[in-house]
Amino acid sequence: MLALALSGSLVGCEDEVLRSKITPPYCGDGNVDKDEGESCDDGNSRNNDACVDCREATCGDGYVHEGEEECDEGDDNADGSPCSSQCTGAICGDGVVQTGEECDDGANGNNEDGCDDDCKEAQVCYMEEVVEDVRQATSSLSVIRSAKSIRRRKSGSKPVMDAVVVATKSSALDDNGKWRVGTVSVLIGVKKEELSALKSGAKLTVMVWDGDDPTDGDGWELSQTLDPDELDWDAIEESKAVDDDVDIAIGGYGCKSDGDCEANETCIKHKTLGEVCAEAPTWKLAFWEFHFDQEIPEGGMSGKKFMVGLRWETDERPSVAYSDASMPCNGNWSDYGQGDGWVSNGKTSDKDECSWPVLRISSAAKDPEKVCTDADKAPAKDE
């Protein structure tokens, strides 16, 4: 009995020893222990294969699955970051704007849609387009006009508007013909002796239309209040021109050139009197810039012809400088504030040539073949 008891006791001890030597299940033992939450167990400690920490590899686990993933930043994966939500590295052409890219249209092969295939926004280069040569215009001004003078001739009421048709330089347009007006500079003048007393407050509105008829569709407009101290009144040579606010005496004598007139007069072509001598004071001139680069969307215009118009909001000086009567009347439109709206001067004038406001216009057109420099880019809009 004792032997049996002892024998039984010894057998029980051996079982406990054996059980203590059995290793409990663990990740990496090559056996999938579902009770421990394992979905795989490949028996190795590598984290770049299909089984990571006994879990099937997934995008977002923080480990790069070799041959399947390009990257994996775990919780930092996101479209627009170095590693996308699909564990792909940021590449130009994936259709998602990533860090370092200005745009990404999927590398569609079209460099005229605003996004190049190198994921850079299409460069906007600028060409200068001039209504009339500035030097010629300022040396042959016929008249300086204000809203007051225009209304006086037509007995109209506010507002007074004048507009001209301008042809684009087609060589500067891209294949799709998309472009925009960048800056409109209006030549304004004030009598030399009055410049020092010129005050802020005169308001002028510049309008732009994509087409050659101001009655056909809406355009863009920009209004500004003049601050004389912001303009460079010494950049342009002083010029003598008739003050259109002053009536020319009916008894004025005829002339063929300035030599037929007194020293303070010039020979002008008057609408009803013909060539007569009229007083021509000295004017200080300056270009007043209106920046449309933030008003007109990039590529927002497509016409081969466009229009630029002026609307005088007040009677105050300064006035706008007009060229000599050498521009086509059918390209000049006016609204004299009489309720008739815009009217082509080609239909109302008995002459072929009219005086135009002196403007300097820069236009912006995409040029995918040109690498733009800072000098090509539009000036920043004044704050």
ABEGO torsion letter per residue (X at the ends): XAAAAAAAAAAAAAAAAAAAABBBBBBGAGBBBAAAGBABBAGBABAABABBGGBBBBBGAGBBBBGABABBAEAABBBGBABBAAGBBBBBGAGBBBBGBABBAGGAGBAAAGBBAAGBBBBBBBBBBBABBAAAAAAABABBBBAAAAAAAAGBBOBBBBBBBBBBBAAABBAAGBBBBABBBBBBBBBAAAAAABBBGBBBBBBBBBEABAABEBBBBBBBBBBAAABBAAABBBBBBBBAABBBBAABBBBABAAABBAABBBBBBAAAEBBBBBBBBBBBBBBBBBAAAABBBGABABABBBBBBBBABABOBBBBBBBBABBAAABBBBAGAGAEBBBAAAABABABBBBBBBBBBBBBBBAABBBBAAABBBBBBX
